[in-house]
Amino acid sequence: MNSLAEDNYLKSLLSLSDESGEVNVTNLSKRLGITMPTVTSMMRKLARKRFVEYQRYKPLRLTEKGKKEARLIIRRHRLTEMFLVEKMGFGWEEVHDIAEQLEHVQAPELFERMDTLLNHPRIDPHGEPIPDKTGLVKQEKLARLSSHKAGEIVTLKAVEHATDDFLKFLNEREIRLGLRIRIQAIERYDGSMLVSYGKRKSETLSHTICERLLV
């Protein structure tokens, strides 16, 4: 059984992995807000469990066992978020902190029951893929709204960097997953978009917002 700290390290390692699968120790320290000696001590501990390949002064790398463990933590988190939204009536902006606590619960039967009650969802409330019980992730290929052109109609599939404040912003503008968005015009100066959707006939979205909406 892993500790809460070990779980958080594993998730951060998976998140920070570059295309080669490597993680810079300094970046991991900054992400977690923890000193380098403390990070080094934990890496040795995770290496003993065969979750991490650790060599002094070299980049870190999750083993296949470590990747699976990290994805199963993410599975618990995202299933919890989906359950809170679909079965308990929480808003998509309310569930992250609760799921952060429940993802560490070591009760596989609880999460399998959630999965069954939800009819085996493939994505969480923010459009992120839910790994299956073997740790396999089926990632749908999506593009940023900002990469599309005027005149196109697209469907919102996911939200990137789904902070509570950002989700509240989307709520205020009635933007949700599954929404069909028509791009009316794009401002050349700053990349902001004039769009229409639902009952909203003319809404301006900044380039920053469009970068975080995946379609």
Secondary structure, DSSP 4 states (H G I P E B T S, - for coil): ---HHHHHHHHHHHHH--TTSEE-HHHHHHHHT--HHHHHHHHHHHHHTTSEE--TTS-EEE-HHHHHHHHHHHHHHHHHHHHHHHTT---TTSSHHHHHHHTT---HHHHHHHHHHTT--SB-TTSPBPP-TTS---PPP--BGGGS-TT-EEE--EESS--HHHHHHHHHTT--TT-EEEEEEE-TTT--EEEEETTEEEEEE-HHHHHHEE-
